[in-house]
Amino acid sequence: MKRITIFVLCLLVVVTGLFAIKVETSPPASTRIILEHTHQTYITPPCYEQAQKTNNLSEADLQKAKDLNYKPESSCTEDSLKPIKQPIAYDLAEKLGLKPSGWEW
């Protein structure tokens, strides 16, 4: 009986920790963005309408923009890609594909 009680308490501590302890999560390299080739910038979809853009656009991911050394088009794009603090359980759920990422546009 004592072993079961200890096991249940340990399990409770672990589960509580998964939801109470927050970690900083950054957008994955596969985050969808729009490349603006004329100005060599990138735009996130939530900021597309207000962006200064030309017709020289293509869709890519964040890793491609970094590889090309493109800069964020505006503070809107920068802010939409800032890391967020979330519970460990949410981060694990995103990585396992059980919960959509905060950067799935």
N, C-alpha and C positions, 0 to 999 in steps of 0.2 A: 504493500500500500504506500509506503514511504517513497519508493522509487517512482511510482506513478505520479505522486504529488510533485516530486522534484521535476519530472519530465514535463508535466503540464505547466509548471511555473517557468521553466526554461523556454518552452514553446511560446508562452504568453509574452515573455520578455523579447524574444526574437521577433514575433509578429508586431508587437508594439514598436520596436525599433525600426522595422521596415517602413512604418507609416509616420514615425515621429522624426527620424533623422533625415535631414534634407541634404541633397547633393546638388552641385551645379552641373547642369546638363547643357551642352552646346549643340547647335544644329549639326546633323550628320553631313558628311561630305556629299551625300547624294541628294541634298535639298535642292529642289527645283528652283531655278532662277532664270531671268532673261538677260542675255548679254546684249549690250548696246555697243556695237563695234566702232562706230564713228568717234564716240567720246571715250572709248575703252573703259566703260563702267558696267556694273551689273545692277539689276533691279529685281526686287522680290515681287511676286504677284500682288500682294496687298498694296503695294506702292505704285503699281503700274500706271494707273489713271493720272496721278499727279506728277509723274516723272517727266523730266526734260529728255525727250527721245527723238530719234530720227527713224527712218524706215529700215535702217541697217541693223536688224535685230535677229537674234536666234535664241532658241531655248537650250539650256544646258544645266549642269549641276554646279553646286558651290565649288567643288574641287576643280572643275575646269576653269572657273573664273579666277581662282587663286593661282592655278598654273599659268594663266595668261597675264597675271599681275594686274587684273582689272580692279578698279576701286569701286566702292559703293556709290551709287548715283546720288543719294541724298541721306539725310539723317533718318528719314523714314525707313530706308533699306537697312541702315546700320542698326537702328533700334529693333527692327523685326527679326534680326539675326543675333541679338544679344543672348547670352546664356541665361537660363532660368534656374531658379532653385525649386526643386520638387522632391517629394519623398522618394526614398530608395525604391520602394515598391512600384511607383509609377515609372521610374527610369527603367527598371527591369522589365516591366510590362511592355514598354515601348520597344526595347531591344529584342524582346521575344515575339513582337508583332501582335500582342494581345490588345494593345491600346494604340490609337493613332498618335503620331508624333505631333508636337506643337508646331512643327514646321512643314506639315503636309498641306500644301495649297493646291 
